[in-house]
């Protein structure tokens, strides 16, 4: 064999190896991408939040469509049939779990009262001026404010007239530990939830109907604090479960989405997500700097099934990493046998 022939044979062999190298590289890339997606979605299937970084990634579950889709494309490029099936399965599971969680059945009974509810994490009080502007526009009946420090509380007292919000329940503290509930309906004192960050509670008198109200602000699932996050969400779950059928509203920054098992446990304790009922189950509330539809919905208004919900809006208030959530809740009550509603005097 002469030198020219040897060189030609070597070039032909290199040409044959090039596609194989591309296929191998694509197969490896597909395997890595799909393995990562499958690990996270596997915890979702198992109804578990797992350990860091799983709970952090679960907050952005819909975006697993990107690596799952890329993995499928790599598998197609590699002509890897097992990888193609794997990719289709991963995409299907992510899409399945993107569906809103929880029931949204029609509420039974007659409408007896309506409440506009607004919740906002003002990030160490920085977003308070923007929140005040939103309150003046939305005119909520119940206002839940997380991370409301002493300066925030003082500004709310100064700028929101006592005549408009004469009732208050609060944990007065510095930094993220401070939280405030303001109301234009009477509030009766009640124990809040004992947690790292302030979570005050009360009982509201809504046109003669008692409604338990609770601000939610569990610790976020940062690395090494996932156990604390889970235990504080469990306290909220226990609060909801001990209501014994009483009308209840829990609102605030839950630091959790419907893709977290710990949050689904809260819903399963007898609450429904108002944004989900109003058709905004995937609207992002954090981080506010991320353009829609990026981000995660970790701010919620939850209520017992005797409340209907409409007009859910996520508001940009500025100077905070959260969007505020405003929603209208309508309380319904069923007439008991033998009970007649009072009629107007003209009809008596």
N, C-alpha and C positions, 0 to 999 in steps of 0.2 A: 504494500500500500504506500503510494507516494504521499508527500507532505500535503499537497493540495486536497487529496481525497480525505485525509485524516482531519484536516481543518473543516472540510465541508460536513463530515459526519458529526464532528463536535458541535458545529452550529445547528445542525438538524436536531441533535439531542437537546440542546439548550432551548430550541424553539418548542420542542415537545414538553420540556419540563416547566416552561413559563406558565402555561394554563394550569398545570397541576399545582404550582406554587400559589397562584391566585386562588384556586379553589380551596387549598388548605388554609390559607390566610383568612378567606371569607368564612370558612367553616368554624375556625377558631373564634373569630369575631362574633359570629352568630351564637356559638355556644356560650361565650362569656356574657353577652347581652341577655340572652334568654335565661341563663342561670340566675342572673341578678334579678330580673323581673319575676321569675318563678319563686325565688326565695321570699320576696315581699308579698306576692299575691298568695303564696302558700299560707302565710300567717293570716291573711284576710279570710281565706277559705276555712282555716282552722278556728276562726273567731278569736284570734289572739293578737295582742299588740307586740308580742315578742320583746326584743331588747334592742338597744341602740345599734345600728341606725334605723331599724325597722319602723318604730313609731314616728320618727321624724319624716321618713319617706312616705308613709301611709297618708300623711296629711296632704300630699300632692298626688294621690293615687291616679287620677285621670291622666297625668302626664307620663305614666308608665306606658301609655300607648306609643310614645315616641321610641324608646329603646326596644319595645316589643315589635314595632313595625320595622325598625332598622334590622333587628335580628332576623325577622322573616325575609327581608330583602337579601341579607347576606347569605341566608340558607339557600335561597333561590339561585343566587350567583354561584354558590358552591355546588349546586346541583345535589344538595344533601336532603334526601327525602325525609329522613327522621327529623331534621331541623325544620323543614317546612311544616310538618305536622305539629311540631312543638310550637313554632311561631304562631300558627293559626289558633292553637289551643290557648296560648298566652294572651293573644289579642282578644279572643272570645271571653276569657275570664275577666280581663280588665274592663271590657265593655259591659259585661254582666253586672259587675259590682259598681259601675258608674250610675246605675239606676238609683233613684232616691230611696232612702231607707225609711221605713215606718209607714203607718197607715195615714190616710188622708180622707177618711170617710166623712160623709155629711154629718153635721152635728144635729142631734135630736133635741126637740123641745123648742120653746119660744125664746126669741131674743129678748133679754131683759136689761142689758146694759152694754155699752161700748166703751172701750178704752184704747187710747193711742199710747203705745209703749215705745220708748226710745232707750237704747243701750249704747254706751260708748266707752271705750278705753282711751283715756286722754294722755297716755304715756307720761307718767310723772307730772301730770298737770299741764303739760305744754299745750295740749289741744283745747284747753278750757275756753279761750275766746271763740274759737270756731264752733265749739259745742253750744255756747250761748246763742250764737247766731242761728244754729240749727234748731234749737229749742224755740226760739221766737218764731221761726217759720213753721215748724211742725206742730207746736203747741201740744206736746204729749201730756197725758194724764199721769203717767208713771215714768220717771227718769232714773235710769240705773247708770252710775258713773264709776268706772274702775280706774285705779291708779290716780285717785283724786287726793292729792296731798293737802296740807293745811292751806297753802296759798290758793289752790283750786277751790276748796270748800269756801274760803272767804270770798272769792270772786263770784261764786255762784250765789252766795247770800246777798252780795252787793248788787249784782246785775239782774237777778231773777226776783221780782217782787214777792214779798212774803204773802201778799194777797193772792198771788197766782199759785204759789207752792208753799202752803202753810205747814205741811207735814213732812217730817224728815226722819230717816233712820240711817245711821252711819257708823263706820269705824273710823274714828279720827286718828290719823297717823301720817307720818312722813313717807315720801317716796311712793313705791308701788303698793304699800300696805293699806293706804287709805282708800275707802270706798264710801259712796253716798247714794241713798235712794231719796228722791224728792217726789212728792205727790200732791195732787190737788183733790184727792179723796182722803177721807180720814184714815189714819194709820194707828193701829194698836200695837204696842210693843210686843215683840216675840224674839225668842232666841235665834240668833243667826247660826252659821256653821263655823265651828272652830277650825281655822286653817292658817297657813302661813301668811296669806294675803287676806285683807279684810273682806268678809262675806256677811254683811248685815241682812237681817230678815225682819218681817213685820206681817201683820194681818190687815188687809185693806177692807174698808167698808164700801162696797160698790153698790150703791142704791139699795142698801139693806142686805146685800149678799156678802158674807165674809169670803175673802179671797186671800189665801196664803201667798206672800210674795217673798222671793229670795234672790239676792244678788249672787252670781256665780263668778268666781275668779280663782280656779285652782292653779297651782304652779305649772309652768310649761314643762313638756317632756324633754328637757335638756339632758345631755349625757350625764350619767351618775345620779340623776334626779327622777328617772322614769318611775321608780317605785313610789316616790312621794306624789308625783302627778297622778298615778293610778289610784293611790289611797284617797286623795282629796276628791277625785271624781266619784269614788265609791261613797264618800260622805254625802255628796249631792244625790247620788242614786238612793241612798238610805232615806234622805229627807223626802224625796219624791214618793218612795214606797210607803212611808209612814203617814201619808196624808189621809188614808182611809176614805178615799173618794171625795175629799174636800177640793173645792176649786183652787187651783194652784198655778202660779206663774213663776218661772225661774228664768232669769235673764242675765246676760253678761258675757264676759270673755271666758269661754270654756277651755281655751287652748287645746281644742280637739274638734275633729270633724266626724261626719257620719261614717268614715272609714276606720275609725278607732273603736275597738271592741268596748273600751271603758265608757265611751260616749253612748254607744248603742245600748249599753246596760242602763244608762240613765233614761233613755227613751223607753226602754222596755219596762221601766218601773211605773209607767202610767202617764208619760208625757208625749206631746207631739211637737214637732219643730214648726213654728209659725211660718218661717220662710219657705219650707218645703210645701206646706199647705197652700201658701200664696203663689207657688210656682217659681220660687227663686232658690231652689235647693243647692245649686252649685255656684251661686254668685259669690265671688271672693270678698272677704273682709280684711284679710291680712296677707302679705304686707301691703299697705296702701300705696306704696311707691310702685308696685308692680302693675303694669297695665292689664286690664281685663282682656282675656279670661284667666290670666295667670294669677296665682295666689290660692289661698285656701279659705274656706268659710269656717272660722273658729269662733265667731261671735254669733250668739243665738238668742232667740226668745222662745222658750218652751212653755207649753201650757197643757193642762188636762183636757181630755176630749170634750168637755162641755164648752170649749171656746172654739169659735171659727176664726179664721185669719184672712186678711186681705191687705192689699196696698203695702207690701213689704218693699222697702227702699233702703239701699246701702248708700250712705252719704259720705262724700269727701268733706271733712271739716278742717283739714290742714294741721300741720305741726304734730301729728301723731302717726304711728305706724299702723293704725287700725281705721277702717271705715266704720262709721256709726250705723246702726240698724234701727229703722223706725218701721213699725207695723201696727195695724189696727186689729184689735181682738174684740170679738163680740161674744159675750157670755150668754149661754142658753140654759134654760131650766125647763124640765118636763113637769107638766101639771100632774100632781098626784091624784088618784081616784078620790072623788068627793070634794076636791079643792077647786074653788072657782076664783078666777082672778077678779080683783075689784074693777067694777065698771065705772065709767064716768057718771057724774051725778045726773046728767040729762037722761041716762039710760036706766036709772034705777026705778 
